Amino acid sequence: MSGLVASSRVYLGVHRATDVTAGFALGAASALTLITADLGHRMWTRRHHAGGANGS
């Protein structure tokens, strides 16, 4: 759906193709950063909670 919207914006002359590409790149970088941070936080909390649950 986002691809259709992006291509229609370029077709209608509202944005240039470079603007749309930069928007996709920024969105992908933001998503990957948040996913990586979430996975790191989950690993960190599992490691610290596992040690406390065993009585160590």
All heavy atoms as atom14 arrays in JSON, in Angstrom:
{
  "sequence": "MSGLVASSRVYLGVHRATDVTAGFALGAASALTLITADLGHRMWTRRHHAGGANGS",
  "atom14_mask": [
    [1, 1, 1, 1, 1, 1, 1, 1, 0, 0, 0, 0, 0, 0],
    [1, 1, 1, 1, 1, 1, 0, 0, 0, 0, 0, 0, 0, 0],
    [1, 1, 1, 1, 0, 0, 0, 0, 0, 0, 0, 0, 0, 0],
    [1, 1, 1, 1, 1, 1, 1, 1, 0, 0, 0, 0, 0, 0],
    [1, 1, 1, 1, 1, 1, 1, 0, 0, 0, 0, 0, 0, 0],
    [1, 1, 1, 1, 1, 0, 0, 0, 0, 0, 0, 0, 0, 0],
    [1, 1, 1, 1, 1, 1, 0, 0, 0, 0, 0, 0, 0, 0],
    [1, 1, 1, 1, 1, 1, 0, 0, 0, 0, 0, 0, 0, 0],
    [1, 1, 1, 1, 1, 1, 1, 1, 1, 1, 1, 0, 0, 0],
    [1, 1, 1, 1, 1, 1, 1, 0, 0, 0, 0, 0, 0, 0],
    [1, 1, 1, 1, 1, 1, 1, 1, 1, 1, 1, 1, 0, 0],
    [1, 1, 1, 1, 1, 1, 1, 1, 0, 0, 0, 0, 0, 0],
    [1, 1, 1, 1, 0, 0, 0, 0, 0, 0, 0, 0, 0, 0],
    [1, 1, 1, 1, 1, 1, 1, 0, 0, 0, 0, 0, 0, 0],
    [1, 1, 1, 1, 1, 1, 1, 1, 1, 1, 0, 0, 0, 0],
    [1, 1, 1, 1, 1, 1, 1, 1, 1, 1, 1, 0, 0, 0],
    [1, 1, 1, 1, 1, 0, 0, 0, 0, 0, 0, 0, 0, 0],
    [1, 1, 1, 1, 1, 1, 1, 0, 0, 0, 0, 0, 0, 0],
    [1, 1, 1, 1, 1, 1, 1, 1, 0, 0, 0, 0, 0, 0],
    [1, 1, 1, 1, 1, 1, 1, 0, 0, 0, 0, 0, 0, 0],
    [1, 1, 1, 1, 1, 1, 1, 0, 0, 0, 0, 0, 0, 0],
    [1, 1, 1, 1, 1, 0, 0, 0, 0, 0, 0, 0, 0, 0],
    [1, 1, 1, 1, 0, 0, 0, 0, 0, 0, 0, 0, 0, 0],
    [1, 1, 1, 1, 1, 1, 1, 1, 1, 1, 1, 0, 0, 0],
    [1, 1, 1, 1, 1, 0, 0, 0, 0, 0, 0, 0, 0, 0],
    [1, 1, 1, 1, 1, 1, 1, 1, 0, 0, 0, 0, 0, 0],
    [1, 1, 1, 1, 0, 0, 0, 0, 0, 0, 0, 0, 0, 0],
    [1, 1, 1, 1, 1, 0, 0, 0, 0, 0, 0, 0, 0, 0],
    [1, 1, 1, 1, 1, 0, 0, 0, 0, 0, 0, 0, 0, 0],
    [1, 1, 1, 1, 1, 1, 0, 0, 0, 0, 0, 0, 0, 0],
    [1, 1, 1, 1, 1, 0, 0, 0, 0, 0, 0, 0, 0, 0],
    [1, 1, 1, 1, 1, 1, 1, 1, 0, 0, 0, 0, 0, 0],
    [1, 1, 1, 1, 1, 1, 1, 0, 0, 0, 0, 0, 0, 0],
    [1, 1, 1, 1, 1, 1, 1, 1, 0, 0, 0, 0, 0, 0],
    [1, 1, 1, 1, 1, 1, 1, 1, 0, 0, 0, 0, 0, 0],
    [1, 1, 1, 1, 1, 1, 1, 0, 0, 0, 0, 0, 0, 0],
    [1, 1, 1, 1, 1, 0, 0, 0, 0, 0, 0, 0, 0, 0],
    [1, 1, 1, 1, 1, 1, 1, 1, 0, 0, 0, 0, 0, 0],
    [1, 1, 1, 1, 1, 1, 1, 1, 0, 0, 0, 0, 0, 0],
    [1, 1, 1, 1, 0, 0, 0, 0, 0, 0, 0, 0, 0, 0],
    [1, 1, 1, 1, 1, 1, 1, 1, 1, 1, 0, 0, 0, 0],
    [1, 1, 1, 1, 1, 1, 1, 1, 1, 1, 1, 0, 0, 0],
    [1, 1, 1, 1, 1, 1, 1, 1, 0, 0, 0, 0, 0, 0],
    [1, 1, 1, 1, 1, 1, 1, 1, 1, 1, 1, 1, 1, 1],
    [1, 1, 1, 1, 1, 1, 1, 0, 0, 0, 0, 0, 0, 0],
    [1, 1, 1, 1, 1, 1, 1, 1, 1, 1, 1, 0, 0, 0],
    [1, 1, 1, 1, 1, 1, 1, 1, 1, 1, 1, 0, 0, 0],
    [1, 1, 1, 1, 1, 1, 1, 1, 1, 1, 0, 0, 0, 0],
    [1, 1, 1, 1, 1, 1, 1, 1, 1, 1, 0, 0, 0, 0],
    [1, 1, 1, 1, 1, 0, 0, 0, 0, 0, 0, 0, 0, 0],
    [1, 1, 1, 1, 0, 0, 0, 0, 0, 0, 0, 0, 0, 0],
    [1, 1, 1, 1, 0, 0, 0, 0, 0, 0, 0, 0, 0, 0],
    [1, 1, 1, 1, 1, 0, 0, 0, 0, 0, 0, 0, 0, 0],
    [1, 1, 1, 1, 1, 1, 1, 1, 0, 0, 0, 0, 0, 0],
    [1, 1, 1, 1, 0, 0, 0, 0, 0, 0, 0, 0, 0, 0],
    [1, 1, 1, 1, 1, 1, 0, 0, 0, 0, 0, 0, 0, 0]
  ],
  "atom14_positions": [
    [[0.83, -1.18, 0.0], [0.0, 0.0, 0.0], [0.88, 1.26, 0.0], [0.59, 2.2, -0.72], [-0.93, -0.03, 1.22], [-1.88, 1.12, 1.25], [-2.94, 1.18, -0.18], [-4.51, 1.02, 0.55], [0.0, 0.0, 0.0], [0.0, 0.0, 0.0], [0.0, 0.0, 0.0], [0.0, 0.0, 0.0], [0.0, 0.0, 0.0], [0.0, 0.0, 0.0]],
    [[1.92, 1.23, 0.82], [2.79, 2.41, 0.85], [3.5, 2.63, -0.48], [3.76, 3.76, -0.88], [3.8, 2.31, 1.99], [4.64, 1.19, 1.82], [0.0, 0.0, 0.0], [0.0, 0.0, 0.0], [0.0, 0.0, 0.0], [0.0, 0.0, 0.0], [0.0, 0.0, 0.0], [0.0, 0.0, 0.0], [0.0, 0.0, 0.0], [0.0, 0.0, 0.0]],
    [[3.81, 1.54, -1.17], [4.42, 1.66, -2.49], [3.49, 2.32, -3.5], [3.92, 3.13, -4.32], [0.0, 0.0, 0.0], [0.0, 0.0, 0.0], [0.0, 0.0, 0.0], [0.0, 0.0, 0.0], [0.0, 0.0, 0.0], [0.0, 0.0, 0.0], [0.0, 0.0, 0.0], [0.0, 0.0, 0.0], [0.0, 0.0, 0.0], [0.0, 0.0, 0.0]],
    [[2.2, 1.98, -3.42], [1.23, 2.6, -4.31], [1.07, 4.08, -4.02], [1.0, 4.91, -4.94], [-0.12, 1.89, -4.18], [-0.2, 0.48, -4.72], [-1.55, -0.15, -4.35], [0.0, 0.46, -6.21], [0.0, 0.0, 0.0], [0.0, 0.0, 0.0], [0.0, 0.0, 0.0], [0.0, 0.0, 0.0], [0.0, 0.0, 0.0], [0.0, 0.0, 0.0]],
    [[1.03, 4.42, -2.75], [0.91, 5.83, -2.36], [2.14, 6.61, -2.82], [2.04, 7.7, -3.38], [0.69, 5.97, -0.84], [0.77, 7.43, -0.42], [-0.64, 5.38, -0.44], [0.0, 0.0, 0.0], [0.0, 0.0, 0.0], [0.0, 0.0, 0.0], [0.0, 0.0, 0.0], [0.0, 0.0, 0.0], [0.0, 0.0, 0.0], [0.0, 0.0, 0.0]],
    [[3.31, 6.02, -2.59], [4.55, 6.7, -2.98], [4.62, 6.91, -4.48], [4.97, 8.0, -4.95], [5.75, 5.89, -2.5], [0.0, 0.0, 0.0], [0.0, 0.0, 0.0], [0.0, 0.0, 0.0], [0.0, 0.0, 0.0], [0.0, 0.0, 0.0], [0.0, 0.0, 0.0], [0.0, 0.0, 0.0], [0.0, 0.0, 0.0], [0.0, 0.0, 0.0]],
    [[4.27, 5.88, -5.24], [4.34, 6.04, -6.7], [3.29, 7.03, -7.2], [3.54, 7.76, -8.17], [4.22, 4.69, -7.4], [3.07, 4.02, -6.98], [0.0, 0.0, 0.0], [0.0, 0.0, 0.0], [0.0, 0.0, 0.0], [0.0, 0.0, 0.0], [0.0, 0.0, 0.0], [0.0, 0.0, 0.0], [0.0, 0.0, 0.0], [0.0, 0.0, 0.0]],
    [[2.13, 7.08, -6.55], [1.13, 8.06, -6.98], [1.58, 9.49, -6.67], [1.29, 10.41, -7.43], [-0.22, 7.79, -6.31], [-0.19, 8.11, -4.94], [0.0, 0.0, 0.0], [0.0, 0.0, 0.0], [0.0, 0.0, 0.0], [0.0, 0.0, 0.0], [0.0, 0.0, 0.0], [0.0, 0.0, 0.0], [0.0, 0.0, 0.0], [0.0, 0.0, 0.0]],
    [[2.3, 9.68, -5.56], [2.81, 11.01, -5.22], [3.83, 11.48, -6.27], [3.84, 12.65, -6.64], [3.47, 11.01, -3.84], [2.58, 10.55, -2.7], [1.51, 11.5, -2.38], [2.04, 12.61, -1.61], [1.28, 13.6, -1.15], [-0.01, 13.58, -1.34], [1.82, 14.59, -0.5], [0.0, 0.0, 0.0], [0.0, 0.0, 0.0], [0.0, 0.0, 0.0]],
    [[4.66, 10.56, -6.72], [5.63, 10.91, -7.77], [4.91, 11.17, -9.08], [5.19, 12.14, -9.79], [6.69, 9.79, -7.92], [7.6, 10.06, -9.12], [7.51, 9.65, -6.65], [0.0, 0.0, 0.0], [0.0, 0.0, 0.0], [0.0, 0.0, 0.0], [0.0, 0.0, 0.0], [0.0, 0.0, 0.0], [0.0, 0.0, 0.0], [0.0, 0.0, 0.0]],
    [[3.94, 10.32, -9.4], [3.19, 10.47, -10.65], [2.45, 11.81, -10.7], [2.4, 12.47, -11.73], [2.21, 9.31, -10.8], [1.33, 9.4, -12.02], [1.84, 9.12, -13.28], [0.0, 9.8, -11.91], [1.04, 9.21, -14.42], [-0.81, 9.9, -13.04], [-0.28, 9.61, -14.29], [-1.06, 9.71, -15.4], [0.0, 0.0, 0.0], [0.0, 0.0, 0.0]],
    [[1.87, 12.21, -9.58], [1.11, 13.46, -9.54], [2.02, 14.69, -9.45], [1.55, 15.82, -9.54], [0.15, 13.46, -8.34], [-0.98, 12.45, -8.43], [-1.74, 12.4, -7.11], [-1.91, 12.79, -9.58], [0.0, 0.0, 0.0], [0.0, 0.0, 0.0], [0.0, 0.0, 0.0], [0.0, 0.0, 0.0], [0.0, 0.0, 0.0], [0.0, 0.0, 0.0]],
    [[3.32, 14.47, -9.26], [4.26, 15.58, -9.22], [4.34, 16.27, -7.87], [4.87, 17.38, -7.77], [0.0, 0.0, 0.0], [0.0, 0.0, 0.0], [0.0, 0.0, 0.0], [0.0, 0.0, 0.0], [0.0, 0.0, 0.0], [0.0, 0.0, 0.0], [0.0, 0.0, 0.0], [0.0, 0.0, 0.0], [0.0, 0.0, 0.0], [0.0, 0.0, 0.0]],
    [[3.79, 15.65, -6.83], [3.82, 16.24, -5.5], [5.21, 16.1, -4.89], [5.68, 17.01, -4.2], [2.76, 15.58, -4.59], [2.78, 16.16, -3.2], [1.37, 15.72, -5.2], [0.0, 0.0, 0.0], [0.0, 0.0, 0.0], [0.0, 0.0, 0.0], [0.0, 0.0, 0.0], [0.0, 0.0, 0.0], [0.0, 0.0, 0.0], [0.0, 0.0, 0.0]],
    [[5.88, 14.97, -5.15], [7.23, 14.73, -4.65], [8.09, 14.2, -5.77], [7.6, 13.64, -6.75], [7.21, 13.69, -3.52], [6.52, 14.13, -2.28], [6.99, 15.11, -1.46], [5.36, 13.71, -1.72], [6.17, 15.28, -0.45], [5.16, 14.44, -0.59], [0.0, 0.0, 0.0], [0.0, 0.0, 0.0], [0.0, 0.0, 0.0], [0.0, 0.0, 0.0]],
    [[9.39, 14.35, -5.59], [10.34, 13.76, -6.52], [10.65, 12.34, -6.07], [10.47, 11.99, -4.9], [11.63, 14.57, -6.57], [11.44, 15.93, -7.17], [12.74, 16.68, -7.19], [12.54, 18.01, -7.75], [13.31, 18.51, -8.67], [14.35, 17.85, -9.11], [13.06, 19.7, -9.14], [0.0, 0.0, 0.0], [0.0, 0.0, 0.0], [0.0, 0.0, 0.0]],
    [[11.16, 11.54, -6.98], [11.49, 10.14, -6.65], [12.55, 10.07, -5.56], [12.51, 9.17, -4.71], [11.96, 9.41, -7.9], [0.0, 0.0, 0.0], [0.0, 0.0, 0.0], [0.0, 0.0, 0.0], [0.0, 0.0, 0.0], [0.0, 0.0, 0.0], [0.0, 0.0, 0.0], [0.0, 0.0, 0.0], [0.0, 0.0, 0.0], [0.0, 0.0, 0.0]],
    [[13.48, 11.01, -5.54], [14.51, 11.01, -4.5], [13.92, 11.28, -3.12], [14.37, 10.71, -2.13], [15.6, 12.05, -4.81], [14.98, 13.33, -4.99], [16.38, 11.68, -6.05], [0.0, 0.0, 0.0], [0.0, 0.0, 0.0], [0.0, 0.0, 0.0], [0.0, 0.0, 0.0], [0.0, 0.0, 0.0], [0.0, 0.0, 0.0], [0.0, 0.0, 0.0]],
    [[12.88, 12.12, -3.05], [12.21, 12.38, -1.77], [11.54, 11.12, -1.24], [11.62, 10.81, -0.06], [11.16, 13.48, -1.92], [11.74, 14.81, -2.34], [12.95, 15.03, -2.1], [10.99, 15.63, -2.91], [0.0, 0.0, 0.0], [0.0, 0.0, 0.0], [0.0, 0.0, 0.0], [0.0, 0.0, 0.0], [0.0, 0.0, 0.0], [0.0, 0.0, 0.0]],
    [[10.88, 10.41, -2.14], [10.18, 9.19, -1.75], [11.19, 8.13, -1.32], [11.0, 7.45, -0.3], [9.3, 8.68, -2.92], [8.72, 7.32, -2.61], [8.2, 9.68, -3.21], [0.0, 0.0, 0.0], [0.0, 0.0, 0.0], [0.0, 0.0, 0.0], [0.0, 0.0, 0.0], [0.0, 0.0, 0.0], [0.0, 0.0, 0.0], [0.0, 0.0, 0.0]],
    [[12.27, 8.0, -2.05], [13.3, 7.03, -1.69], [13.93, 7.37, -0.35], [14.15, 6.47, 0.49], [14.39, 6.98, -2.78], [13.77, 6.7, -4.04], [15.43, 5.94, -2.48], [0.0, 0.0, 0.0], [0.0, 0.0, 0.0], [0.0, 0.0, 0.0], [0.0, 0.0, 0.0], [0.0, 0.0, 0.0], [0.0, 0.0, 0.0], [0.0, 0.0, 0.0]],
    [[14.2, 8.63, -0.12], [14.76, 9.04, 1.17], [13.78, 8.77, 2.31], [14.17, 8.35, 3.4], [15.12, 10.53, 1.13], [0.0, 0.0, 0.0], [0.0, 0.0, 0.0], [0.0, 0.0, 0.0], [0.0, 0.0, 0.0], [0.0, 0.0, 0.0], [0.0, 0.0, 0.0], [0.0, 0.0, 0.0], [0.0, 0.0, 0.0], [0.0, 0.0, 0.0]],
    [[12.5, 8.96, 2.07], [11.49, 8.67, 3.07], [11.44, 7.19, 3.42], [11.35, 6.81, 4.59], [0.0, 0.0, 0.0], [0.0, 0.0, 0.0], [0.0, 0.0, 0.0], [0.0, 0.0, 0.0], [0.0, 0.0, 0.0], [0.0, 0.0, 0.0], [0.0, 0.0, 0.0], [0.0, 0.0, 0.0], [0.0, 0.0, 0.0], [0.0, 0.0, 0.0]],
    [[11.51, 6.35, 2.39], [11.55, 4.9, 2.64], [12.8, 4.51, 3.42], [12.75, 3.71, 4.35], [11.51, 4.12, 1.33], [10.13, 3.88, 0.79], [9.82, 4.23, -0.5], [9.15, 3.31, 1.57], [8.55, 4.03, -1.01], [7.87, 3.08, 1.08], [7.58, 3.45, -0.22], [0.0, 0.0, 0.0], [0.0, 0.0, 0.0], [0.0, 0.0, 0.0]],
    [[13.94, 5.09, 3.04], [15.19, 4.76, 3.73], [15.15, 5.2, 5.19], [15.59, 4.45, 6.09], [16.37, 5.43, 3.01], [0.0, 0.0, 0.0], [0.0, 0.0, 0.0], [0.0, 0.0, 0.0], [0.0, 0.0, 0.0], [0.0, 0.0, 0.0], [0.0, 0.0, 0.0], [0.0, 0.0, 0.0], [0.0, 0.0, 0.0], [0.0, 0.0, 0.0]],
    [[14.62, 6.38, 5.44], [14.51, 6.86, 6.82], [13.56, 5.99, 7.63], [13.83, 5.65, 8.78], [14.05, 8.31, 6.83], [13.93, 8.98, 8.19], [15.29, 9.01, 8.89], [13.39, 10.39, 8.03], [0.0, 0.0, 0.0], [0.0, 0.0, 0.0], [0.0, 0.0, 0.0], [0.0, 0.0, 0.0], [0.0, 0.0, 0.0], [0.0, 0.0, 0.0]],
    [[12.45, 5.61, 7.04], [11.5, 4.73, 7.72], [12.09, 3.36, 8.03], [11.9, 2.82, 9.12], [0.0, 0.0, 0.0], [0.0, 0.0, 0.0], [0.0, 0.0, 0.0], [0.0, 0.0, 0.0], [0.0, 0.0, 0.0], [0.0, 0.0, 0.0], [0.0, 0.0, 0.0], [0.0, 0.0, 0.0], [0.0, 0.0, 0.0], [0.0, 0.0, 0.0]],
    [[12.82, 2.8, 7.07], [13.44, 1.49, 7.29], [14.52, 1.57, 8.36], [14.62, 0.68, 9.22], [14.04, 0.98, 5.98], [0.0, 0.0, 0.0], [0.0, 0.0, 0.0], [0.0, 0.0, 0.0], [0.0, 0.0, 0.0], [0.0, 0.0, 0.0], [0.0, 0.0, 0.0], [0.0, 0.0, 0.0], [0.0, 0.0, 0.0], [0.0, 0.0, 0.0]],
    [[15.32, 2.63, 8.34], [16.36, 2.78, 9.35], [15.76, 2.95, 10.74], [16.24, 2.37, 11.72], [17.25, 3.99, 9.01], [0.0, 0.0, 0.0], [0.0, 0.0, 0.0], [0.0, 0.0, 0.0], [0.0, 0.0, 0.0], [0.0, 0.0, 0.0], [0.0, 0.0, 0.0], [0.0, 0.0, 0.0], [0.0, 0.0, 0.0], [0.0, 0.0, 0.0]],
    [[14.68, 3.71, 10.84], [14.01, 3.89, 12.12], [13.43, 2.58, 12.63], [13.57, 2.24, 13.81], [12.88, 4.91, 12.0], [13.38, 6.16, 11.62], [0.0, 0.0, 0.0], [0.0, 0.0, 0.0], [0.0, 0.0, 0.0], [0.0, 0.0, 0.0], [0.0, 0.0, 0.0], [0.0, 0.0, 0.0], [0.0, 0.0, 0.0], [0.0, 0.0, 0.0]],
    [[12.79, 1.83, 11.75], [12.2, 0.55, 12.14], [13.28, -0.43, 12.59], [13.12, -1.1, 13.62], [11.41, -0.04, 10.98], [0.0, 0.0, 0.0], [0.0, 0.0, 0.0], [0.0, 0.0, 0.0], [0.0, 0.0, 0.0], [0.0, 0.0, 0.0], [0.0, 0.0, 0.0], [0.0, 0.0, 0.0], [0.0, 0.0, 0.0], [0.0, 0.0, 0.0]],
    [[14.38, -0.51, 11.86], [15.46, -1.44, 12.24], [16.1, -1.03, 13.57], [16.46, -1.89, 14.38], [16.51, -1.51, 11.14], [16.07, -2.25, 9.87], [17.14, -2.14, 8.8], [15.78, -3.7, 10.18], [0.0, 0.0, 0.0], [0.0, 0.0, 0.0], [0.0, 0.0, 0.0], [0.0, 0.0, 0.0], [0.0, 0.0, 0.0], [0.0, 0.0, 0.0]],
    [[16.23, 0.26, 13.8], [16.79, 0.74, 15.06], [15.89, 0.34, 16.23], [16.36, -0.15, 17.26], [16.98, 2.26, 15.03], [17.89, 2.59, 13.98], [17.51, 2.79, 16.34], [0.0, 0.0, 0.0], [0.0, 0.0, 0.0], [0.0, 0.0, 0.0], [0.0, 0.0, 0.0], [0.0, 0.0, 0.0], [0.0, 0.0, 0.0], [0.0, 0.0, 0.0]],
    [[14.6, 0.55, 16.08], [13.66, 0.21, 17.15], [13.58, -1.3, 17.38], [13.5, -1.75, 18.53], [12.28, 0.78, 16.84], [12.18, 2.29, 16.9], [10.81, 2.75, 16.41], [12.43, 2.78, 18.32], [0.0, 0.0, 0.0], [0.0, 0.0, 0.0], [0.0, 0.0, 0.0], [0.0, 0.0, 0.0], [0.0, 0.0, 0.0], [0.0, 0.0, 0.0]],
    [[13.6, -2.08, 16.31], [13.57, -3.54, 16.45], [14.82, -4.03, 17.16], [14.76, -4.87, 18.07], [13.42, -4.21, 15.07], [12.02, -3.95, 14.53], [13.7, -5.7, 15.14], [11.84, -4.32, 13.07], [0.0, 0.0, 0.0], [0.0, 0.0, 0.0], [0.0, 0.0, 0.0], [0.0, 0.0, 0.0], [0.0, 0.0, 0.0], [0.0, 0.0, 0.0]],
    [[15.98, -3.49, 16.79], [17.23, -3.88, 17.42], [17.24, -3.49, 18.9], [17.65, -4.29, 19.76], [18.43, -3.22, 16.71], [18.4, -3.61, 15.33], [19.74, -3.63, 17.32], [0.0, 0.0, 0.0], [0.0, 0.0, 0.0], [0.0, 0.0, 0.0], [0.0, 0.0, 0.0], [0.0, 0.0, 0.0], [0.0, 0.0, 0.0], [0.0, 0.0, 0.0]],
    [[16.77, -2.31, 19.22], [16.71, -1.87, 20.61], [15.76, -2.75, 21.42], [16.06, -3.12, 22.56], [16.28, -0.41, 20.68], [0.0, 0.0, 0.0], [0.0, 0.0, 0.0], [0.0, 0.0, 0.0], [0.0, 0.0, 0.0], [0.0, 0.0, 0.0], [0.0, 0.0, 0.0], [0.0, 0.0, 0.0], [0.0, 0.0, 0.0], [0.0, 0.0, 0.0]],
    [[14.63, -3.11, 20.84], [13.66, -3.96, 21.54], [14.24, -5.35, 21.79], [14.12, -5.89, 22.9], [12.38, -4.06, 20.73], [11.33, -4.91, 21.41], [10.98, -4.58, 22.57], [10.86, -5.89, 20.81], [0.0, 0.0, 0.0], [0.0, 0.0, 0.0], [0.0, 0.0, 0.0], [0.0, 0.0, 0.0], [0.0, 0.0, 0.0], [0.0, 0.0, 0.0]],
    [[14.88, -5.93, 20.79], [15.48, -7.26, 20.97], [16.6, -7.22, 22.01], [16.72, -8.13, 22.83], [16.01, -7.79, 19.63], [14.94, -8.18, 18.62], [15.6, -8.57, 17.3], [14.08, -9.31, 19.14], [0.0, 0.0, 0.0], [0.0, 0.0, 0.0], [0.0, 0.0, 0.0], [0.0, 0.0, 0.0], [0.0, 0.0, 0.0], [0.0, 0.0, 0.0]],
    [[17.41, -6.18, 21.99], [18.47, -6.04, 22.98], [17.91, -5.89, 24.38], [18.42, -6.49, 25.34], [0.0, 0.0, 0.0], [0.0, 0.0, 0.0], [0.0, 0.0, 0.0], [0.0, 0.0, 0.0], [0.0, 0.0, 0.0], [0.0, 0.0, 0.0], [0.0, 0.0, 0.0], [0.0, 0.0, 0.0], [0.0, 0.0, 0.0], [0.0, 0.0, 0.0]],
    [[16.85, -5.13, 24.53], [16.22, -4.96, 25.84], [15.63, -6.28, 26.34], [15.76, -6.62, 27.52], [15.13, -3.9, 25.76], [14.47, -3.64, 27.06], [13.31, -4.25, 27.42], [14.82, -2.84, 28.11], [12.96, -3.85, 28.64], [13.87, -2.99, 29.07], [0.0, 0.0, 0.0], [0.0, 0.0, 0.0], [0.0, 0.0, 0.0], [0.0, 0.0, 0.0]],
    [[15.0, -7.03, 25.45], [14.44, -8.32, 25.85], [15.53, -9.29, 26.28], [15.37, -10.0, 27.27], [13.65, -8.93, 24.7], [12.35, -8.23, 24.44], [11.65, -8.86, 23.28], [10.51, -8.06, 22.89], [9.39, -8.57, 22.39], [9.29, -9.86, 22.2], [8.41, -7.78, 22.07], [0.0, 0.0, 0.0], [0.0, 0.0, 0.0], [0.0, 0.0, 0.0]],
    [[16.64, -9.32, 25.57], [17.75, -10.21, 25.94], [18.33, -9.78, 27.28], [18.65, -10.62, 28.12], [18.83, -10.21, 24.85], [18.4, -10.91, 23.59], [19.6, -10.77, 22.25], [21.06, -11.43, 23.01], [0.0, 0.0, 0.0], [0.0, 0.0, 0.0], [0.0, 0.0, 0.0], [0.0, 0.0, 0.0], [0.0, 0.0, 0.0], [0.0, 0.0, 0.0]],
    [[18.47, -8.47, 27.5], [19.04, -7.96, 28.74], [18.15, -8.3, 29.93], [18.62, -8.74, 30.97], [19.23, -6.45, 28.62], [19.89, -5.84, 29.81], [21.22, -5.8, 30.08], [19.24, -5.19, 30.9], [21.44, -5.16, 31.26], [20.24, -4.78, 31.79], [17.91, -4.91, 31.2], [19.95, -4.12, 32.97], [17.63, -4.25, 32.37], [18.64, -3.85, 33.25]],
    [[16.83, -8.12, 29.78], [15.93, -8.39, 30.9], [15.83, -9.89, 31.18], [15.77, -10.29, 32.33], [14.52, -7.83, 30.65], [14.03, -8.31, 29.4], [14.53, -6.32, 30.66], [0.0, 0.0, 0.0], [0.0, 0.0, 0.0], [0.0, 0.0, 0.0], [0.0, 0.0, 0.0], [0.0, 0.0, 0.0], [0.0, 0.0, 0.0], [0.0, 0.0, 0.0]],
    [[15.85, -10.73, 30.17], [15.84, -12.19, 30.4], [17.07, -12.63, 31.14], [17.01, -13.47, 32.03], [15.74, -12.93, 29.06], [14.37, -12.93, 28.47], [14.33, -13.8, 27.24], [13.07, -13.59, 26.55], [12.92, -13.68, 25.25], [13.95, -14.0, 24.48], [11.76, -13.47, 24.7], [0.0, 0.0, 0.0], [0.0, 0.0, 0.0], [0.0, 0.0, 0.0]],
    [[18.22, -12.06, 30.77], [19.48, -12.45, 31.4], [19.47, -12.05, 32.88], [19.88, -12.82, 33.75], [20.65, -11.79, 30.69], [22.0, -12.27, 31.17], [23.15, -11.65, 30.41], [22.93, -11.78, 28.96], [23.39, -10.93, 28.06], [24.05, -9.86, 28.44], [23.18, -11.11, 26.79], [0.0, 0.0, 0.0], [0.0, 0.0, 0.0], [0.0, 0.0, 0.0]],
    [[18.97, -10.86, 33.19], [18.98, -10.4, 34.56], [17.87, -11.02, 35.41], [18.06, -11.23, 36.6], [18.9, -8.87, 34.6], [20.21, -8.25, 34.21], [20.47, -7.83, 32.94], [21.33, -8.0, 34.93], [21.7, -7.35, 32.89], [22.23, -7.44, 34.07], [0.0, 0.0, 0.0], [0.0, 0.0, 0.0], [0.0, 0.0, 0.0], [0.0, 0.0, 0.0]],
    [[16.74, -11.32, 34.83], [15.67, -11.96, 35.57], [15.95, -13.44, 35.8], [15.55, -13.99, 36.82], [14.32, -11.79, 34.88], [13.78, -10.4, 34.98], [13.41, -9.85, 36.16], [13.56, -9.47, 34.03], [12.98, -8.61, 35.97], [13.06, -8.35, 34.67], [0.0, 0.0, 0.0], [0.0, 0.0, 0.0], [0.0, 0.0, 0.0], [0.0, 0.0, 0.0]],
    [[16.63, -14.08, 34.89], [16.97, -15.49, 35.04], [17.92, -15.69, 36.21], [17.8, -16.65, 36.97], [17.58, -16.05, 33.76], [0.0, 0.0, 0.0], [0.0, 0.0, 0.0], [0.0, 0.0, 0.0], [0.0, 0.0, 0.0], [0.0, 0.0, 0.0], [0.0, 0.0, 0.0], [0.0, 0.0, 0.0], [0.0, 0.0, 0.0], [0.0, 0.0, 0.0]],
    [[18.86, -14.79, 36.39], [19.81, -14.89, 37.52], [19.12, -14.71, 38.85], [19.4, -15.4, 39.83], [0.0, 0.0, 0.0], [0.0, 0.0, 0.0], [0.0, 0.0, 0.0], [0.0, 0.0, 0.0], [0.0, 0.0, 0.0], [0.0, 0.0, 0.0], [0.0, 0.0, 0.0], [0.0, 0.0, 0.0], [0.0, 0.0, 0.0], [0.0, 0.0, 0.0]],
    [[18.16, -13.8, 38.94], [17.46, -13.54, 40.18], [16.47, -14.65, 40.52], [16.21, -14.94, 41.67], [0.0, 0.0, 0.0], [0.0, 0.0, 0.0], [0.0, 0.0, 0.0], [0.0, 0.0, 0.0], [0.0, 0.0, 0.0], [0.0, 0.0, 0.0], [0.0, 0.0, 0.0], [0.0, 0.0, 0.0], [0.0, 0.0, 0.0], [0.0, 0.0, 0.0]],
    [[15.89, -15.33, 39.52], [14.91, -16.38, 39.76], [15.55, -17.63, 40.33], [14.91, -18.4, 41.02], [14.18, -16.69, 38.45], [0.0, 0.0, 0.0], [0.0, 0.0, 0.0], [0.0, 0.0, 0.0], [0.0, 0.0, 0.0], [0.0, 0.0, 0.0], [0.0, 0.0, 0.0], [0.0, 0.0, 0.0], [0.0, 0.0, 0.0], [0.0, 0.0, 0.0]],
    [[16.83, -17.85, 40.08], [17.51, -19.04, 40.56], [18.08, -18.85, 41.95], [18.68, -19.76, 42.49], [18.65, -19.44, 39.61], [18.12, -19.88, 38.26], [17.0, -20.38, 38.17], [18.9, -19.66, 37.22], [0.0, 0.0, 0.0], [0.0, 0.0, 0.0], [0.0, 0.0, 0.0], [0.0, 0.0, 0.0], [0.0, 0.0, 0.0], [0.0, 0.0, 0.0]],
    [[17.9, -17.68, 42.52], [18.41, -17.45, 43.86], [19.88, -17.05, 43.9], [20.49, -17.04, 44.94], [0.0, 0.0, 0.0], [0.0, 0.0, 0.0], [0.0, 0.0, 0.0], [0.0, 0.0, 0.0], [0.0, 0.0, 0.0], [0.0, 0.0, 0.0], [0.0, 0.0, 0.0], [0.0, 0.0, 0.0], [0.0, 0.0, 0.0], [0.0, 0.0, 0.0]],
    [[20.48, -16.74, 42.76], [21.89, -16.37, 42.76], [22.1, -14.89, 42.96], [21.27, -14.08, 42.92], [22.58, -16.79, 41.47], [21.79, -16.73, 40.36], [0.0, 0.0, 0.0], [0.0, 0.0, 0.0], [0.0, 0.0, 0.0], [0.0, 0.0, 0.0], [0.0, 0.0, 0.0], [0.0, 0.0, 0.0], [0.0, 0.0, 0.0], [0.0, 0.0, 0.0]]
  ]
}
